[in-house]
Amino acid sequence: MGLPKQHADTKGESDNLGAHVVGDSQLTTEQQVETIWNLGGLTPRQLAVRVWREIDHDNVLGRASELAYNFLLAVFPLLLFVLALLGVLATQGIDVRTLLFQYLSRVLPGSASELISKTANEVIENSGGGKLTFGILFSLWTASGGTTTMMSTLNDAYDVRESRSFVRIRLIALALTLGLVVLVVVGSVLAVAGGHIALTLGNRIGLGTMVIVAWRVVAWVAAIAFIVFAFALIYYFGPDVKQQHWYWITPGSVVGVGLWAVASAVFRVYLHFFNSYSRTYGSLGAVIILLLWLYVTGLAFLVGGEVNAEIEHAAADRGHPEAKAEGEKQAA
């Protein structure tokens, strides 16, 4: 059933098994990882059925619309905060703005990427030093609103009510937003600058074509790993439940990122051949495309959260000592 056959009853016993203990867990790292990656005792088909049922029960499609709206409000403040925070790099010969927009152009649909680049550049060029300094703090606060909404939607996945104070929620949201900023910047540098670095090194020291290609592949794999980690970070700290285990990669984060990547690619192909939004919405077409892409992103994130929640609920149903049943904030 994917559950550990034997649990250590004391810290000393788990130490004898030669693994690290996480938090106040009585299980070793190996036992914890075994449980989550055995899907809590479910088969992939059973897990898919349970997640599909919860998508309807928790109104995931509707909550994804809420996320998309909040993402739209947060995306420009977040970009402004990132660019202002890393402005010092621009003085050292690195065009951070161009680097970040190049990365976004590879992820976002074309018209949506152009809209973000144009709007962000206009805001930066029309802002004075003092105004932009105040805007940094305001931008971080505004961007954290999207994170707060993600935290709320994850509570629905675990069927729990929010009991944390407003101040604590905001502090967690601000910390997560800062963490996401770091991951976005590092991921964009790896994805975009990695190719330039490989090409430069290849020309200077005569690296073969295969080495350069391998470097670029590794850079993109690392960038994707940062995105998976970002999902796992929010899945861990977002919901108002007591998490006893930290996992660098969870089934939910893999499913969420995979679904997001596939859906984004399909959306780009659809827009390439059947884009009629500009004819229907005129100058608002790019905004509609951006909003739809944000909806896809929010939906993928929520599905990943439902996957993690259902795995834990299934493990609790099968008697796992440290899994939380549906509606519980900590293990019984």
N, C-alpha and C positions, 0 to 999 in steps of 0.2 A: 504493500500500500504506500510505499515511499516514506514510511515513518521509521525513526531509529528503533532498532530492536531493543536497545538497552540504553538507559539514560544514566548519567552519573548523578548520584544523589548529593554529593558534596563537591565543593571546589577542589578538594584534594584528589578525589577520584577522577575528575575531568582533567586535572593536570597530569595524572598518570597516563592519560591517553595521548599526551604529547601534542595537544592543540591549544590554541588560544581561546580563552573564554571571553565572550562579548558581553559587556554590561553585567547584569545580575543573572545572566542565563546559566542554567545548569547543564547546558549542552555544549559540546565541543563545536569548533568551527565546521569540522567535517559533517557532523550530524545536522547542523543548521542548514548548510548548503544542500545536503542530501534531501532534506525535507522540501525546500522550496523548488528545487529543480526536478523533483519527482512529482511536482504539481499537487502536493498535499494528498497524494493517493488517487488522484483523478487521471483518467486517460485524456489525451488531447481532445478527443471528441466530447467527452463529458464536460471538460472545462469550457469548450466552445459553446456548448448548449447552455451551461450555467451563465456564462458571460452574456450571451445573446438575450437570455431572459432578464438579466439585471439591466441591460441597456434599455429595455422597455420599462422595467419597474422604476429605475432611477431617472427616467426621462433624459437619458444621455444626449439624445439629439437636440433637445431643447436647451440643456445646459451648455452644449457646445456653442449654440448661438449666443448665449450670454457671455461665454468666454471670448468668442470672436469680437463682440462689441467692446469688451474691456481690453482685449489685446489691441484693437484699433486705437483706443484712447491712450494706451501705454506705449505703443511702438515708437512713436516719434520722440516722446520724452526720454525713453530708454536709449535711443540712438544718440540724442543730444548729450545725454549724460556720459555715454561711452566715449564719444568724440572729445568732449571737454576734459574728461578725466585723463585721456591719453594724448592730449594736445602736446605735452612735453616731448613725446616721441617724434612729432612732426618737426620740431626744431633740430632734431638730430639726424635729419635726412630721410626719415621714414614717413611717407605720406599715408598716415593712418586712415584718413577719410577715404582715399581711393582704394586702399587695401580692403577696408570693410565693405565698401559698396561693390567691389569686385566679387567678394564672397557672397553677398546678398543676391547679386545677379545670377549666380550659379544655383541658388536655392529657390528664389522667388520666380514667379512668372514674369516675363519681360516687362510688361506695362506696369505691373505692381512695383518691380524693382526701380524702374525709371521714376515713378511717382514718389517713392520714398527718398531717392537720391535728390531729386529736384527740390522737394519740400524741405528736407534737412539742410541742404545748401542755402536755400533762401532764408531760413530761420537764423542760421549761423552768421551769414553775411549781413543781416539786418539787425544783429544784436551787438550792443556795445559791451565793453569789458565787464562793467559793473552789473549790467542787466544779465549778461550770460553767467556771471558768477552766482547771482541769486537763482538763475534758471537751473543751474546744476542741481542744487538742493531740491528745488521744486520739481525738477524732472525725475529725480530719484523717488521722491514721494509719490508722484503721479504714476510712474512705472510700476511701483510696488502694488498699486491697485489691481493690476492684472494678476500678480502673484497671490494676492488675497483671495481673488475669485477662484483661482486654482485650488487653494486650500479648502475653500468652502465646498467645491464640487467633490473633492476627495472625501470629505465627511459623508457625503451622500453615498459614495461607493461602499464605505464601511458601515453605513446606516447608523451613524452616531450624531448627536447634537453637539454643537460648538459650546464649550464651557470655559474657554480661555478668555481672559480679559481683552478689551479692545487694544490696550497698550501692548500686551504680549503678542497678540496677533500681528500688529503692525511691526513690532520689532523683528519677529520671525520673518515676515514678508520682506522687510528691508534687507535683512541678512541674506535671504534666499535670492533677492534681486541682485545684490552685489555679487553673490556667488555665480549667478547666471551671466552677469556682465563679464566676469573673468573668464568663464568657460567659452562664451561667445567670441571674445577677443582672441584667446589662445587657439580656438578652433579655426577662426578665420585666418590667423597667421599661418597655421599649419597647412590649411587647404590652399591658400593663395600664394603666400610667400614660399611655401615648401617647393612649389614648382619652379619659381624663379631661382631659389637657392640651388636646386639640383642642376638647373641649366647653366648657371654661372660656374658652379664647381666643375661641371662636365667640360665646359669650354677651357677653363684655366688649367685643370690638372689632367685633362684627357680621359675622363670617365667614359665608359662605353654606354651605348644607347640603352642597353638592358638595365644597367645600374641606375641611370636617370629615371627610367620608367618605374623601376622598383621603388625608388625614393618617393616619387609622386604617389604611387599606390599606398605606401606606408603612411605618407602624410595625410591622405584622405581617410584611411582606416583610423588613424589617430584622431582626426577631426570628428568622425562618426562616434568614436569611443567617448569623446568629450560630451557629445549630445546625449548619449546613453547615460552617462554619469549625471548629467544635468537632470534628466528625467528621474533617475534613482534618488537624487538629492531631494527633489520636491515630494516624491512618493514617501520618503522617510520622515521628513520634518513637516509636511503639509497637513495631514489629517490629525485630528485631536484624539489620537490613540497612543498608547504606550508601546513603543517599538523596542523590543529587547535585542534585536539583531540588526547590524548594518551589513548590507550587501552592496558590493560595488556594482554588480549587474544583477538585475532581477528579470524574471520572465516578462513581467509587465513592461519594464523599460525597453526590453528587446522588441516585444510586440508593438509597443507604442511607436518607437523610432522606425521600425520596419514598416508599419502601416503608414506612418507619416511620409516616409521616403517614397514608397510605392504610389500612394495617393497623390503626392506632389508631382511625381513624374507623369502619372496618367493625366493629371490636370494640365500640365504643360503641353502634353501631346494634343489634348483636346483643344486647348486654346490655339495651338499652331494650325490646326485644320478647320476648326469650327467656331472660332472666336467671332461672336456677333454682339458682344456687350457694348462695343463702341457705337455700333449702329443703333442699338436699343436705348442706351443710356447717355450717348454723346460723350461730353467731357468727363462725366462721372464713371465711365466704363472702367478706368483703371482703379478707381476706388472700390467698385463692386468686385473686381477681380481680386484685389487685395483682401477684401472682407471674406470672400469665398475661400481663399487660401488660408486665412486665419481660422475660419470655421473648420477646415480640414485638419489643421494643426491641433485645435482644441479637441476635436473629436478623437483623433489618434491618442492624445494625451489621456483623455478620460477612459478610453477603452483599455489602455495599459493599466490605469489605476484599478479598473474593475477586475482585470486579470489577477493582479496581486491580491486584491481583497478576496476574491473567490478561492484562490489557492489557500489562503489562511483560514477562511471559513470552513473549507473542506477538511483541512488538517484538524481543526478543532472538533468537527463532527466525528472524526475518527479517533478522537481521544488524545491528540497531541497535547502534552502538558504545557506548552508555552504558546499555543495558538489561540487567537481570539475568535469567539463565535460571532455571528452576525449581530450587530448592535452593541457589542462589548468594547470598552475602551482599553481593557487589559485582560490578560489571560486569567481564567478563573482559578 
